[in-house]
Amino acid sequence: MSLHTSLTRREALVKMAAVMVTASLLPYSTITHAERAQAASAPLEYAQFLQISQKITGFEPLDVALSARYFSALNARFPQLSQHLSALYALSQQAADAQVFNQMARERGMAETIQAIVTAWYTGTVDPASVDNSQLVAYKEALMYRTVQDALIVPTWCTFGPLWWTDLPPGVTRQPSVPAIDLPAVLATNEDNA
């Protein structure tokens, strides 16, 4: 008795797409296994989400690891996302730019979905209006900072941006040549003099 399983063309394409998505996400260590699995389990929806995100934000290319994280978080928060993705993808192919795409989506009753995607990419959070349920996905990589990167730094408690202390301070052109002080020896000398 032979075990014969047949695979339809559609099933084969979906499985190949899942393998390609999984393989493309392997180098990104910032993605959790669950997020990688979510993107790989729905490769068509994930690919549509990435294309929709690029069209509506106007930024290409977008970070693949962040895209998988946003896709996973938005799917968990907004159950209607997967239902709207194929319709939004079709609209994104028809629209000339982000503004037209946004208007077309709103006219077809997908304003909440398109707003959730844009808000996630620009603020780095999913569902930021919900105090108890909001999820931070990215801070420094949020698109709101990319639009002004030529004039502003990402806000931090640091004076000159993240990790500013690794470079020379503004206005300083070389490392100081002051010898280091041996603090225990200085303290011992001060105690002897006292």
Backbone as CSV, one residue per row, in Angstrom:
resi,resn,N_x,N_y,N_z,CA_x,CA_y,CA_z,C_x,C_y,C_z
1,MET,0.847,-1.161,0.000,0.000,0.000,0.000,0.900,1.234,0.000
2,SER,0.644,2.126,-0.911,1.488,3.314,-0.987,0.714,4.534,-0.501
3,LEU,1.433,5.356,0.187,0.851,6.593,0.690,1.098,7.669,-0.354
4,HIS,0.045,8.149,-0.934,0.181,9.135,-2.004,-0.558,10.401,-1.576
5,THR,0.157,11.477,-1.478,-0.478,12.752,-1.167,-0.270,13.679,-2.348
6,SER,-1.329,14.299,-2.733,-1.193,15.245,-3.839,-1.278,16.659,-3.290
7,LEU,-0.537,17.499,-3.909,-0.448,18.886,-3.488,-0.966,19.734,-4.642
8,THR,-1.949,20.559,-4.358,-2.447,21.419,-5.430,-1.424,22.504,-5.718
9,ARG,-1.567,23.101,-6.860,-0.643,24.170,-7.231,-0.695,25.323,-6.221
10,ARG,-1.904,25.667,-5.797,-2.071,26.758,-4.834,-1.384,26.430,-3.511
11,GLU,-1.569,25.206,-3.009,-0.924,24.797,-1.758,0.590,24.839,-1.895
12,ALA,1.085,24.399,-3.044,2.534,24.418,-3.275,3.059,25.846,-3.281
13,LEU,2.341,26.759,-3.934,2.770,28.162,-3.974,2.755,28.791,-2.586
14,VAL,1.711,28.507,-1.811,1.624,29.059,-0.458,2.758,28.524,0.405
15,LYS,3.051,27.237,0.291,4.143,26.656,1.085,5.493,27.218,0.656
16,MET,5.684,27.404,-0.642,6.943,27.996,-1.116,7.074,29.437,-0.631
17,ALA,5.967,30.174,-0.648,5.997,31.551,-0.159,6.314,31.578,1.332
18,ALA,5.749,30.639,2.094,6.031,30.568,3.531,7.505,30.299,3.781
19,VAL,8.089,29.401,3.003,9.516,29.098,3.148,10.353,30.324,2.800
20,MET,9.971,31.042,1.734,10.733,32.236,1.337,10.640,33.330,2.393
21,VAL,9.446,33.532,2.959,9.292,34.544,4.010,10.121,34.159,5.222
22,THR,10.042,32.905,5.636,10.819,32.437,6.784,12.306,32.618,6.535
23,ALA,12.768,32.248,5.357,14.191,32.384,5.032,14.616,33.845,4.996
24,SER,13.745,34.722,4.514,14.113,36.139,4.453,14.171,36.767,5.839
25,LEU,13.460,36.197,6.802,13.439,36.753,8.155,14.508,36.157,9.064
26,LEU,15.186,35.107,8.643,16.183,34.452,9.494,17.301,35.379,9.965
27,PRO,17.844,36.268,9.127,18.950,37.100,9.603,18.556,38.142,10.647
28,TYR,17.273,38.366,10.842,16.839,39.413,11.757,16.637,38.835,13.149
29,SER,17.607,39.053,14.009,17.543,38.478,15.352,16.600,39.248,16.262
30,THR,16.125,40.427,15.825,15.225,41.205,16.671,13.790,40.704,16.606
31,ILE,13.518,39.764,15.715,12.176,39.213,15.600,12.084,37.982,16.499
32,THR,11.023,37.915,17.283,10.844,36.733,18.120,10.409,35.559,17.253
33,HIS,10.540,34.375,17.796,10.129,33.173,17.065,8.637,33.240,16.734
34,ALA,7.835,33.744,17.658,6.389,33.834,17.424,6.076,34.803,16.288
35,GLU,6.773,35.935,16.242,6.545,36.900,15.163,6.974,36.321,13.820
36,ARG,8.088,35.612,13.805,8.559,34.967,12.576,7.544,33.909,12.127
37,ALA,7.020,33.156,13.086,6.035,32.118,12.764,4.742,32.734,12.241
38,GLN,4.331,33.852,12.827,3.100,34.530,12.378,3.239,34.980,10.930
39,ALA,4.369,35.596,10.594,4.589,36.056,9.220,4.684,34.874,8.264
40,ALA,5.326,33.799,8.696,5.489,32.625,7.835,4.189,31.846,7.676
41,SER,3.309,31.909,8.680,2.048,31.165,8.585,1.060,31.848,7.650
42,ALA,1.254,33.117,7.401,0.379,33.861,6.491,1.246,34.665,5.523
43,PRO,1.991,33.988,4.654,2.955,34.697,3.807,2.321,35.687,2.843
44,LEU,1.157,35.344,2.304,0.502,36.246,1.373,0.056,37.516,2.091
45,GLU,-0.562,37.357,3.260,-1.015,38.516,4.032,0.173,39.372,4.473
46,TYR,1.258,38.702,4.882,2.445,39.447,5.306,3.028,40.249,4.142
47,ALA,3.136,39.625,2.976,3.663,40.330,1.800,2.756,41.496,1.422
48,GLN,1.447,41.290,1.506,0.508,42.377,1.227,0.662,43.495,2.250
49,PHE,0.819,43.117,3.521,0.997,44.119,4.575,2.234,44.975,4.314
50,LEU,3.331,44.351,3.933,4.562,45.093,3.659,4.372,46.045,2.478
51,GLN,3.731,45.580,1.411,3.483,46.439,0.243,2.542,47.594,0.593
52,ILE,1.489,47.304,1.349,0.545,48.338,1.782,1.270,49.366,2.641
53,SER,2.109,48.894,3.555,2.858,49.790,4.442,3.770,50.715,3.645
54,GLN,4.453,50.176,2.650,5.341,51.001,1.837,4.555,52.045,1.053
55,LYS,3.392,51.666,0.547,2.579,52.600,-0.236,2.013,53.701,0.645
56,ILE,1.452,53.343,1.798,0.759,54.332,2.626,1.729,55.245,3.374
57,THR,2.923,54.747,3.710,3.889,55.600,4.413,4.743,56.412,3.452
58,GLY,4.894,55.918,2.233,5.734,56.616,1.264,7.211,56.325,1.440
59,PHE,7.549,55.368,2.294,8.951,55.011,2.527,9.241,53.633,1.955
60,GLU,10.288,53.556,1.146,10.773,52.277,0.631,12.274,52.270,0.742
61,PRO,12.882,51.217,1.128,12.272,50.021,1.703,12.013,50.222,3.192
62,LEU,11.082,49.472,3.705,10.830,49.459,5.146,11.559,48.268,5.754
63,ASP,11.899,48.387,7.025,12.621,47.337,7.737,11.768,46.064,7.810
64,VAL,12.305,44.970,7.310,11.572,43.699,7.256,11.285,43.167,8.659
65,ALA,12.241,43.305,9.562,12.039,42.825,10.935,10.934,43.621,11.621
66,LEU,10.970,44.938,11.469,9.910,45.757,12.060,8.565,45.447,11.421
67,SER,8.572,45.212,10.132,7.332,44.881,9.437,6.705,43.617,10.020
68,ALA,7.513,42.612,10.286,6.997,41.371,10.883,6.454,41.632,12.283
69,ARG,7.125,42.487,13.031,6.665,42.793,14.391,5.356,43.585,14.368
70,TYR,5.269,44.586,13.476,4.018,45.345,13.347,2.880,44.439,12.880
71,PHE,3.168,43.590,11.899,2.158,42.670,11.364,1.612,41.778,12.478
72,SER,2.490,41.231,13.282,2.084,40.355,14.379,1.260,41.117,15.420
73,ALA,1.737,42.291,15.813,1.041,43.078,16.840,-0.311,43.584,16.338
74,LEU,-0.364,44.051,15.095,-1.630,44.546,14.548,-2.643,43.414,14.380
75,ASN,-2.179,42.235,13.976,-3.081,41.083,13.864,-3.695,40.733,15.211
76,ALA,-2.905,40.834,16.265,-3.406,40.508,17.604,-4.420,41.547,18.092
77,ARG,-4.210,42.816,17.747,-5.070,43.896,18.249,-6.306,44.146,17.377
78,PHE,-6.161,43.947,16.071,-7.239,44.278,15.144,-7.617,43.049,14.315
79,PRO,-8.653,42.319,14.743,-9.037,41.097,14.038,-9.445,41.338,12.583
80,GLN,-9.925,42.542,12.261,-10.364,42.825,10.898,-9.196,43.063,9.946
81,LEU,-7.972,43.112,10.447,-6.815,43.393,9.592,-6.685,42.368,8.472
82,SER,-6.725,41.090,8.807,-6.530,40.065,7.778,-7.646,40.092,6.739
83,GLN,-8.853,40.476,7.136,-9.962,40.572,6.188,-9.757,41.729,5.215
84,HIS,-9.137,42.801,5.676,-8.972,44.002,4.860,-7.715,43.997,3.993
85,LEU,-6.747,43.126,4.300,-5.459,43.200,3.600,-5.562,43.009,2.093
86,SER,-6.322,42.022,1.633,-6.381,41.801,0.185,-7.075,42.961,-0.519
87,ALA,-8.123,43.522,0.098,-8.797,44.683,-0.498,-7.875,45.902,-0.496
88,LEU,-7.162,46.111,0.607,-6.222,47.238,0.672,-5.084,47.067,-0.326
89,TYR,-4.619,45.841,-0.492,-3.545,45.589,-1.451,-4.006,45.937,-2.865
90,ALA,-5.224,45.526,-3.220,-5.765,45.848,-4.549,-5.870,47.361,-4.731
91,LEU,-6.323,48.059,-3.697,-6.404,49.524,-3.767,-5.023,50.149,-3.909
92,SER,-4.039,49.597,-3.197,-2.684,50.169,-3.253,-2.094,50.055,-4.652
93,GLN,-2.496,49.021,-5.391,-2.002,48.852,-6.757,-2.653,49.857,-7.711
94,GLN,-3.863,50.305,-7.374,-4.578,51.265,-8.218,-4.199,52.708,-7.909
95,ALA,-3.846,52.978,-6.659,-3.599,54.360,-6.223,-2.247,54.860,-6.708
96,ALA,-2.225,56.127,-7.088,-0.987,56.734,-7.579,-0.033,57.067,-6.440
97,ASP,-0.576,57.472,-5.296,0.269,57.845,-4.166,-0.456,57.563,-2.854
98,ALA,0.208,57.885,-1.754,-0.330,57.580,-0.421,-1.625,58.332,-0.146
99,GLN,-1.707,59.567,-0.587,-2.899,60.366,-0.319,-4.131,59.778,-1.022
100,VAL,-3.976,59.408,-2.276,-5.073,58.794,-3.030,-5.437,57.446,-2.411
101,PHE,-4.429,56.674,-2.043,-4.648,55.369,-1.412,-5.439,55.526,-0.119
102,ASN,-5.063,56.469,0.710,-5.747,56.725,1.972,-7.211,57.084,1.720
103,GLN,-7.458,57.964,0.766,-8.826,58.383,0.453,-9.665,57.200,-0.047
104,MET,-9.089,56.387,-0.921,-9.809,55.219,-1.448,-10.159,54.238,-0.323
105,ALA,-9.233,54.026,0.593,-9.481,53.109,1.717,-10.583,53.649,2.618
106,ARG,-10.570,54.939,2.881,-11.600,55.553,3.724,-12.982,55.449,3.082
107,GLU,-13.041,55.658,1.770,-14.323,55.567,1.056,-14.906,54.159,1.102
108,ARG,-14.072,53.166,1.277,-14.538,51.775,1.301,-14.670,51.226,2.723
109,GLY,-14.651,52.108,3.719,-14.899,51.700,5.097,-13.725,51.063,5.819
110,MET,-12.514,51.306,5.330,-11.335,50.716,5.970,-10.458,51.785,6.623
111,ALA,-11.099,52.869,7.065,-10.365,53.985,7.667,-9.632,53.554,8.935
112,GLU,-10.290,52.764,9.778,-9.669,52.339,11.039,-8.439,51.468,10.781
113,THR,-8.542,50.578,9.813,-7.424,49.680,9.508,-6.239,50.456,8.951
114,ILE,-6.493,51.330,7.989,-5.402,52.087,7.372,-4.773,53.027,8.405
115,GLN,-5.599,53.599,9.284,-5.079,54.483,10.330,-4.222,53.707,11.325
116,ALA,-4.623,52.492,11.651,-3.842,51.664,12.582,-2.469,51.340,12.001
117,ILE,-2.411,51.052,10.699,-1.132,50.742,10.048,-0.227,51.969,10.039
118,VAL,-0.766,53.113,9.638,0.029,54.352,9.586,0.498,54.746,10.981
119,THR,-0.402,54.674,11.951,-0.049,55.037,13.328,1.057,54.142,13.865
120,ALA,0.968,52.856,13.596,1.999,51.927,14.071,3.360,52.300,13.500
121,TRP,3.443,52.494,12.198,4.731,52.801,11.571,5.288,54.148,12.024
122,TYR,4.438,55.163,12.151,4.952,56.487,12.486,5.245,56.665,13.968
123,THR,4.425,56.088,14.839,4.664,56.271,16.277,5.500,55.155,16.884
124,GLY,5.577,54.025,16.204,6.309,52.886,16.746,5.492,52.088,17.741
125,THR,4.211,52.426,17.884,3.341,51.725,18.831,2.101,51.200,18.119
126,VAL,1.547,50.146,18.670,0.296,49.595,18.163,-0.782,49.905,19.185
127,ASP,-1.856,50.504,18.727,-2.991,50.889,19.572,-2.569,51.863,20.677
128,PRO,-1.928,52.992,20.309,-1.433,53.920,21.332,-2.535,54.624,22.114
129,ALA,-3.756,54.679,21.572,-4.848,55.347,22.283,-5.292,54.552,23.504
130,SER,-5.058,53.255,23.494,-5.432,52.406,24.612,-4.336,52.459,25.676
131,VAL,-4.673,52.977,26.825,-3.683,53.122,27.895,-3.195,51.762,28.386
132,ASP,-4.101,50.827,28.542,-3.744,49.520,29.092,-3.254,48.531,28.044
133,ASN,-3.591,48.758,26.788,-3.347,47.753,25.767,-2.305,48.151,24.734
134,SER,-1.730,49.319,24.825,-0.803,49.758,23.787,0.493,48.959,23.859
135,GLN,1.105,48.753,22.695,2.327,47.948,22.618,3.400,48.731,21.878
136,LEU,4.548,48.908,22.511,5.679,49.578,21.884,6.434,48.563,21.036
137,VAL,6.591,48.858,19.753,7.303,47.969,18.841,8.668,48.547,18.507
138,ALA,8.738,49.847,18.302,10.003,50.499,17.943,10.012,51.902,18.525
139,TYR,11.195,52.401,18.852,11.298,53.784,19.320,12.129,54.590,18.330
140,LYS,13.393,54.304,18.299,14.304,55.045,17.429,13.960,54.856,15.952
141,GLU,13.416,53.694,15.597,13.125,53.372,14.206,11.749,53.845,13.750
142,ALA,10.971,54.496,14.623,9.654,55.000,14.226,9.821,56.003,13.083
143,LEU,8.920,55.955,12.124,9.056,56.797,10.931,8.927,58.288,11.226
144,MET,8.318,58.657,12.349,8.203,60.083,12.659,9.582,60.724,12.813
145,TYR,10.578,59.949,13.175,11.927,60.495,13.295,12.659,60.487,11.959
146,ARG,12.293,59.580,11.058,12.959,59.525,9.756,12.624,60.762,8.922
147,THR,11.413,61.279,9.077,11.004,62.425,8.266,11.767,63.694,8.620
148,VAL,12.296,63.774,9.825,13.012,64.986,10.253,14.469,64.704,10.620
149,GLN,15.009,63.582,10.168,16.352,63.177,10.581,17.439,64.145,10.132
150,ASP,17.183,64.954,9.114,18.199,65.895,8.662,18.305,67.112,9.580
151,ALA,17.308,67.326,10.445,17.329,68.504,11.297,17.224,68.199,12.787
152,LEU,16.636,67.076,13.144,16.420,66.755,14.555,16.975,65.383,14.888
153,ILE,17.328,65.217,16.137,17.769,63.912,16.625,16.592,63.221,17.299
154,VAL,16.683,61.921,17.472,15.660,61.182,18.198,15.712,61.648,19.648
155,PRO,14.591,62.099,20.213,14.613,62.610,21.582,15.029,61.545,22.598
156,THR,15.936,61.914,23.454,16.359,61.055,24.556,16.671,61.970,25.728
157,TRP,17.109,61.380,26.813,17.553,62.192,27.936,18.967,62.691,27.704
158,CYS,19.602,62.194,26.663,20.960,62.611,26.332,20.923,63.952,25.607
159,THR,21.945,64.737,25.787,21.993,66.059,25.194,22.069,66.033,23.676
160,PHE,22.874,65.162,23.115,23.120,65.183,21.684,22.674,63.900,20.986
161,GLY,21.597,63.270,21.453,21.061,62.087,20.797,21.550,60.797,21.421
162,PRO,21.002,59.686,20.957,21.375,58.388,21.514,22.865,58.100,21.354
163,LEU,23.484,57.586,22.377,24.901,57.184,22.382,25.849,58.332,22.055
164,TRP,25.472,59.541,22.379,26.314,60.689,22.032,27.665,60.640,22.723
165,TRP,27.751,59.979,23.865,29.006,59.951,24.618,30.070,59.094,23.946
166,THR,29.716,58.325,22.931,30.718,57.516,22.239,31.552,58.345,21.268
167,ASP,31.076,59.529,20.909,31.818,60.431,20.028,32.393,61.581,20.849
168,LEU,33.242,62.356,20.211,33.769,63.548,20.869,32.642,64.558,21.062
169,PRO,32.691,65.350,22.127,31.673,66.382,22.328,31.708,67.397,21.186
170,PRO,30.599,68.078,20.940,30.577,69.082,19.877,31.652,70.141,20.106
171,GLY,32.356,70.484,19.063,33.403,71.497,19.144,34.771,70.939,19.476
172,VAL,34.871,69.717,19.965,36.153,69.100,20.298,36.618,68.299,19.088
173,THR,37.857,68.534,18.663,38.346,67.893,17.443,39.322,66.751,17.698
174,ARG,39.801,66.592,18.947,40.726,65.496,19.234,40.520,65.027,20.670
175,GLN,41.000,63.820,20.940,40.898,63.265,22.286,41.805,64.055,23.228
176,PRO,41.382,64.324,24.450,42.244,65.025,25.401,43.474,64.190,25.746
177,SER,44.583,64.862,26.000,45.828,64.157,26.310,46.200,64.291,27.782
178,VAL,45.224,64.525,28.631,45.474,64.658,30.062,45.706,63.265,30.636
179,PRO,46.790,63.073,31.406,47.036,61.746,31.976,45.979,61.410,33.030
180,ALA,45.674,60.150,33.125,44.706,59.695,34.116,45.318,59.798,35.508
181,ILE,44.488,60.070,36.492,44.955,60.200,37.875,44.752,58.868,38.580
182,ASP,45.772,58.437,39.328,45.660,57.225,40.129,45.024,57.632,41.452
183,LEU,43.706,57.462,41.558,42.951,57.945,42.703,43.416,57.348,44.035
184,PRO,43.670,56.040,44.161,44.131,55.520,45.457,45.458,56.151,45.895
185,ALA,46.373,56.386,44.963,47.659,56.995,45.320,47.463,58.437,45.773
186,VAL,46.580,59.164,45.115,46.308,60.559,45.488,45.680,60.609,46.867
187,LEU,44.739,59.717,47.151,44.089,59.689,48.459,45.086,59.329,49.560
188,ALA,45.968,58.378,49.279,46.979,57.983,50.267,47.912,59.150,50.559
189,THR,48.308,59.896,49.558,49.178,61.060,49.744,48.476,62.121,50.566
190,ASN,47.197,62.341,50.320,46.436,63.334,51.071,46.289,62.929,52.532
191,GLU,46.136,61.619,52.811,46.014,61.148,54.192,47.337,61.314,54.930
192,ASP,48.466,61.103,54.219,49.779,61.262,54.842,50.028,62.721,55.196
193,ASN,49.557,63.636,54.381,49.765,65.066,54.610,48.860,65.598,55.705
194,ALA,47.796,64.906,56.002,46.847,65.408,56.991,47.252,65.117,58.388
